[in-house]
Amino acid sequence: ISYSLQILFPQDARDIFIIDKNSGEIRLTGDLDFEDVGLYRLQVDATDKGTAPLSGHCKVVLEVLDVND
């Protein structure tokens, strides 16, 4: 299975998240700040390697909590 990531909201958050194409693990490449963005919506697509490839997707919603800096 191969995984890919689409940022649904906000569009300018593309440089914050990455996904491992083999495991589907989502990682941060930087810091999140509640004062900038409090909610992220991501879509993970998964495609198998069959002769007729099948695919599916799920939505990941990440809420950033306000914690003292």
N, C-alpha and C positions, 0 to 999 in steps of 0.2 A: 504494500500500500504506500502511496506517495501522498504527502500532505502539502497543502498550500494555504496561505493566509491572505485574507482580504480585510482591509480596514473599512468598516462601514461608517463609523462616526468617531471622532472627527476625522475628516479626510487628511488633515495635515499631520496625523500621528503615524505615518508610514515608517518613520525612522526609529520609533520607540520599541516596536515589537518585531521579533523574528520567530520563525518556526523551523524546527528540525524536520526536513522533508521525509526522513525515514521513521522517526518515532512520534512525530506530531507534538513534541514538547514546545510550548510557547515560552519565550524568554524576553526579558527586558534588555534593551541596549542602553538605556539611560534611566533617569529618575522620573518619577511621577509626582506631580504637585497638585494637590486638591484645589488650590487657588487658581490654577490654570484650567484644568479640565477635571471634572468630578466623575465622569462616566465615559467608558469606552465600549463600543460595540464592534466585535470582530466576527468574521465568518471563517470557519475552517472547512476546507474542501478536502475530501479524501477520494482517491482514485486507485482502483486495483490494477494489476498488470495482466489481466486476462485477455484472451483473444478478442473478446468483445468487452472492453473495459467498462466497469460499472463505477459509478461515483455517488457520493452522498455529501451532505454538508450539515454543519451545526452552527448555531450562533453562540458566541461567548460574550457575556456581559460582565465587564469589570468595573466595579464601583470603588473609587478612591476615597478612603476615609480621611477626615481631617484629624491629624495627630499633631501635637506640638512639635515644631521644628527643632 
